[in-house]
Amino acid sequence: MPLSPQSWHDALTRQHYIPTTNITTALALAQALEKPLLVEGPPGAGKTYLAHIASQILDAALIRLQCYEGIDASKALYEYHYGKQLLYLNVLRERVTSLIDSSADLEQAIDQLDTALPLWGPAFLLRRPVFEALAPEDQLPRVLLVDEVDRADREFEALLLEPLSDWSLSIPEYGTVMATQKPLVILTSNRTRDLSDALRRRCLYLWIDLPDRAREAAIIQAQVADASQAFAGQLADFLGRYRQARPHHVPSIAEAVELATALCRTSDPPVTLSPDLIDAVLPIFAKHPQDLAIGHKTVEALSHDVS
Amino acid sequence: MTSVDPPFGAVQITQSLTGLARRLRTEGLTVTPDDLATALQACALLQPRSLNHLYAVLYPCLVKTFTDDSIFRSAFWSYFQHLTADGGEGLALWATALASSQTGPSEANDALAESDPAGESLNPNSESRSETTGGSSQPSLPAWAQALIGQIPEDAITSGLAAWKAFLQGHPERSAALLIRHPWAHHDKTRVAQALAELAGDGVITPQNWPYIEQTLTRYLHLVHTVDALSTAGPSVPRPAQPTSNSAVHRRHAMSHVWRGAAAWTLDLSPQQWSASLDPLRDADREILLTAIHAMAAQLRPDFSAEPRHAHRARAFDFRRTLHRSLGTFGEPFTLVTSARRIRLRRLVTVCDLSGSVKSVTALFLAFVYGLHQAFGGRAQHFAFVSAVDEITAHFSAPSYAECIDAVLHHSAIDYRGYSDYGALWTQMTAEYAGAFEGNPIVLVLGDARTNRYDPQTALLTAIARRARALYWLNPESESQWSTGDSAVLAYRTAARFIEIHTFDQLVRFLYQLPGMVIA
């Protein structure tokens, strides 16, 4: 039964994921309309995590397909186990020969071979993530995460078109595998290159940006048990200003949570960032030499404003 | 004011969304019938009760990339503005109608049902109502409707009969969505007529239930005509005629002939705006022309797609796939694999003057470049300069043009108070960014070529031009002013091909020729 946007909102919040209306609406539509959801946004905005949480909410196993340059059908869809085929042929060579010898003609020999040793049957078919998501062996629901699809080659996108639009997979040697139950499919992209229109057309679209101050504070409070409202707000202020200063590495939500966790664990009650403390926590979110200076400047400006 | 008259059912909703889709198309967004059908289904499912909610519902269905975000936002709010202009009355009607089209029969259907004690009338929403209220999933359909549904083949999911089936099952909105995907054809009509004749022969259709059947048919045909009229009325965004030759020269030639016709459809501008001077650009025209440029970039983006577009294009030997396949079979048989040739984009290098004199033209040009940057997939580099030059490519990954241009204009390495020094530009480019001109790129320089009496360093530009496949210099000054005062056009003319883009239509004409220049 598809969840409503409100149900998604409640369930995500219970899992400490603070959603926006756009996120809950898109998830509800993806589930109800049985369409893949293409999620774009800057790195660290919570796209992959959304798929993880969605699988937990739906009580479904998450199948993650990490894309990279050069990924192809044999890694993403299916592959025949050539080694196993050769091994079986070698081991059963004598029995196969005797089986064929007893046949009346060539046609009968082929039929008998196909029946006795179906080399292109399911026993030799390796189920890769997309195949497994469409027709899981245990028949339990699946969430398929096609992560960073923009890293894959353009040709790879074409391989996904059939599974994503028709929920089927055509294997020339085997036949067409139809989805026994349609998985929730979430594709993520960091926009390092433009995806094809054909892929976009088959998907619903969701843009997840880095959080604004209020949402970031809510996320910190939800994810870090000891974080008070004031502490989370001040930390969100700092991160907002730091991002505005255009550092080379923009801190992700995960790094914001790590920063809050570090501050909470090193002092009780947790103290907010100050010029004295910044050096200790800079390695958590500043990943470039120039970003260290930006971190110092930001915390000084923040302290000045507070005082 | 309220332009919405009750009853406001599936047809009107379809009409609203089709109108929005048409508006989006004119703004440069690609909205396919499938997208529209998805949007209709989404509205039917989630029943948005406010414009904000409607926005959230339509966004994932109609927006396909973040660069379309601003276009969708402005088109949506301007299109549905009338629903809030009357203090919310129109919006309330819209929402009520939307909900009633899902959860209950219209007044007309109520009246029909009241005069139908035998239950022969078709309640269009009986099934959906039972679903939404959690009641029995068994539809309360009259016998003739069930018999008609039974006459429709199970595999008729890609024909007009699927829409007819959905209508009979009580889902007019789903029916409308299916009609958009699979229009009602003549042979569908014939099949229905045959089914009716067959059922009349079997005694399922009688003189008593015929008025209800006739009414259902009339309502369905009304839906068919409305959807048909809305789906086909008016052009979407016409594409420039595709050149038949792969030759870059022919392509460029063909594009130059079609640019104005295509642009005229896409960019809804007055003659004054078409011929607006870019040097200087009036404030009143800036936003309009910027919007037009965004639309044009969106329209031209598919031309830069690296996907093979012609199935008949000569296929090329694919070494990687050949090796992979032969490994799978241990080299026997060794099958050569070919794949469709991809369109190869040449590297593009843009060098833009950001000094006050040409800043407005640069902003328009960068808007276009921003719209196409992603299509180049890392094969484009952009530089900006005043007195010193710096690379600004990284800013083109920003999610919106506003953020991109903001980042460019606040780029710390560029001193905007300085004077243009083209000699220093070419010196710095040669010393620090020589790698940008590797691999025969197309180089576009945007500037007035006024050196402020500094040394133009013509030899350096000539050296760069030798390494580039082509070097085009876009000069926003009127040609009559070239070679006057401190202009270095005469000196640079030996190395670069100068193009006048003093007016907006000159800029558009050049940009329409860009695919022919960069597609190898």
Interface residues (C-beta under 8 A of the other chain):
Chain A: S4 P5 T21 N22 T25 A26 A28 L29 A30 A32 L33 K35 L37 E40 P42 G70 D72 S74 Y80 Y82 L86 R154 E155 R191 T192 R193 D194 L195 S196 D197 A198 R200 R201 C203 L204 Y205 L206 W207 D209 R246
Chain B: T30 T32 D34 D35 T38 Q41 A42 L45 L46 N52 H53 A56 V57 Y59 P60 C61 V63 K64 T65 F66 D69 R301 P302 S305 A306 E307 R320 H324 G328 T329 F330 S339 R342 Q374 A375 G377 G378 S397 P399 A407
